[in-house]
């Protein structure tokens, strides 16, 4: 009996170990199958996505004078440009052919005699908007004035060679004249060379309200609401230089400053109510090298680009000037980068600026995540044309 009991006990121990081993094998197989079957979503896993620019088209414009392209109309596939010498407006097709040139400066009923700061297409309707420090103009397709609104801005800005940017406008209701900013333009320092009074300390933006048919100060200068910023060591600048874009469809403004690592999103339809803040970090952004943000690019509501200049030290600049007397850091495409934010989150790698293009020239947003950039001129004689490249922001999934 004792022998039989010992045998039975040994058999029971073996059975117990077999059960334990079976459970271990089952759990191992289960987790292996679970891990193999689990799929990652590259759209939500920011570490798996890589963005890059790919050239998809080119444009050639036959004109001896230097031009600046201001805007693109996706509905008509037309560009709005200005001749920097003659100050003529130009309408171009999608390949750069000049369809119309207009010179409306003068004293006539359909003309203007002020220095225009901005001009752009009326994206929601017909015609062209133009803006100076004293009047807003709306031209129809034949360049006759539909509406002219005069106002007295507290900040007078003058530019030379024609408009330099788009009209910062948005619509909150059906009507002819939209809301527009009168002295708050991206990359233009409207506080340079003067002492701001109390109103400028309390509010950031002077805006025309079409319902009131008058100017009003909006968007409080509240450090808790606006993006954080630094000021360069420049005694003339007591205010930061704003960098922003307006989404006229969502009625959101995306705001940052030249020296900032935040983008604030604000609802224009709700008195600039803050929506969110997006943080980002530059790979190289020293103040001593005069690094600064240049553009906020709205590819789509959930895909945003931040274009910045990383600058160059004085010692490195002098070395390069010794080799090339015509060298200027702000013209060097190697010193410019793009940061991409998807759903408010910064993507892993920065994107280099295309080396064949001019980083200090205009950057025009088009359809389907595309931007238009001016090509470098590589000829030896005076140019008789301008060429541009169209780049599309694309993504690939890393292994």
LOZAPA-949491 format. One record per residue (C-alpha): residue in one letter; x negated, y, z. Coordinates in steps of 0.1 Angstrom, whole numbers, plus 5000, padded with zeros to 4 digits. Example, Ala and Ser with C-alpha at 12.3 -4.5 7.8 and 13.67 -1.06 7.14 Angstrom:
// residues 2
A487749555078;S486349895071;
END
This chain:
// residues 399
X500050005000;X497250235008;X495750174974;X499050234957;X499550564976;X496050684966;X496850604930;X500150784932;X498551094948;X495851104921;X498451074893;X500451364909;X497351584911;X496651514874;X500351594865;X500051924884;X496852024866;X498451934833;X501452164841;X499052444850;X497052394819;X500152384798;X501352714813;X497952874807;X497952764770;X501552884766;X500853224779;X497753254758;X499553154726;X502453394735;X500153704739;X498253614708;X501353594687;X502753914704;X499554104696;X499453984660;X503054064655;X502854414670;X502554684643;X501255034649;X502955334634;X500355554617;X502755844617;X502855854655;X499355724662;X497156034656;X493955834658;X494955634628;X495455924604;X492956114584;X493756424563;X491856554533;X492356794504;X492456664469;X492356884438;X495456824417;X495557124393;X493757434380;X494957774368;X493158024345;X494258384343;X492958594314;X492358934328;X489159134331;X490059314363;X490059134397;X493459034407;X495058914440;X497858654440;X500258744467;X503058494466;X504558184449;X508258124441;X509057754442;X512457794425;X511157974395;X507557834396;X506258194393;X503358374409;X503358744420;X499958914417;X498459264417;X495659414397;X493159564422;X491959824397;X495059944379;X497559854407;X499859684382;X502059404394;X501859084374;X504258794371;X502458474361;X503758124352;X502557804369;X499557784345;X498458144351;X499858294318;X500758664324;X504558694316;X504959054327;X502859354339;X504559644357;X503259984368;X505960164389;X503860414407;X505160764403;X508061004411;X510760844390;X513960684403;X512560334400;X509060424412;X507160474444;X504360704455;X503260554487;X500460314495;X501959964494;X500659724521;X502659414512;X504759264484;X506358924479;X509258744462;X512758754477;X512658384482;X516458354490;X517558554460;X516358764431;X513659024427;X510659144446;X510159304480;X507459574485;X506559754517;X504560064528;X504360244561;X507260464552;X509560264529;X510959924520;X511659864483;X513659584466;X513159554428;X515259334406;X513959114378;X513659414355;X511859614382;X514659854388;X515059944424;X518059774440;X517559914475;X515160174490;X514960214528;X512860494543;X511660484579;X509160654602;X506760394616;X504760484647;X501760304631;X500660424596;X498560164577;X496860234544;X495259984521;X493360044489;X493659854456;X497359764461;X499159524485;X497059264504;X499659034519;X503258924518;X506159114533;X506758974568;X510558934566;X513358694576;X517158694574;X519558634603;X522758694583;X524058734548;X523059084536;X520959274511;X518159404534;X516359154557;X514659214590;X511059304584;X507959404604;X506659754596;X503159744611;X502559394623;X500659214595;X498558904597;X494758974599;X495259354599;X494259534631;X496859804636;X495259924668;X491760004654;X490360344661;X492960474684;X494360464719;X497660274722;X500460434742;X502760264767;X505160134740;X502359934724;X501359784757;X504859664764;X505859534729;X503959374700;X506159424670;X507959724654;X510759584633;X513459714610;X516959594620;X519359604590;X522359604612;X521259914632;X519560054600;X516660164623;X513360054638;X513259874671;X510459744693;X510659374699;X508659074713;X507359164747;X503559154753;X503858894781;X500758694788;X502958404799;X504558384766;X502058484739;X499058264731;X495958314752;X493158504735;X489758654738;X488458984725;X485159014706;X482659254721;X483959554702;X484859864721;X487159974693;X489459674698;X491559684729;X494159454713;X493659114696;X494159074659;X497258864652;X497258564628;X500758434620;X503158284595;X506958304593;X509158014583;X512158194566;X514157874566;X513857774603;X513458144614;X510458044634;X507258254638;X503958064643;X501558304661;X497958294672;X495058544673;X491558574658;X490058444691;X492458184704;X492957814707;X496757824709;X499657864684;X502857994699;X506157914682;X508958164685;X512658164675;X513358484656;X517058424656;X516958424695;X515058744701;X511658574698;X512458314724;X509458084729;X509857734715;X506557574723;X502757624724;X500357404705;X496757364717;X493857294695;X490057294698;X487557414673;X484457204667;X482257514665;X483657854676;X481058074694;X482058444699;X478358534694;X478658414658;X481758624652;X483858304647;X487558374642;X490858224631;X491858334596;X495158174587;X498157974600;X499257754572;X502857614572;X502857304551;X506057184567;X507857234601;X505856934615;X502556984596;X500557294603;X497057394593;X494657634611;X491957784589;X488957934607;X485458084603;X482857934626;X480358204619;X476558204619;X473958334643;X471958644635;X468758454634;X470158194609;X471658474589;X468358654585;X466658324575;X469158274547;X468958634536;X465258604532;X465858324508;X468858494491;X469258874496;X472858844484;X473858604512;X476758694535;X478058444560;X481758534554;X481258424517;X479758084526;X482357804522;X480157584545;X481157794575;X484957744571;X487057464584;X490657344586;X492357204617;X495556994611;X498256964637;X500956694631;X504056724653;X502156964675;X499156734680;X495756804667;X494456544643;X491056374648;X488856534622;X488556884608;X488556934570;X485757114552;X486657404529;X486257314492;X482657414482;X483757534447;X486157804461;X485858144477;X486858124514;X487358504518;X489858534489;X493558474489;X495158154500;X498658094486;X500957824499;X502857624473;X505157314472;X504456964484;X501657044509;X499657234482;X497557544485;X496057774458;X492357884462;X490258114440;X487257944423;X483758084426;X482658254395;X479458104383;X478758304352;X475958554347;X477958824329;X481059024340;X484058794342;X486958834318;X489158584336;X489858434370;X490358064378;X492057894407;X492357544420;X495357374435;X494657134464;X497056904480;X496856794516;X496956414517;X496556154544;X494955814546;X495155554574;X491955454591;X491355084598;
END
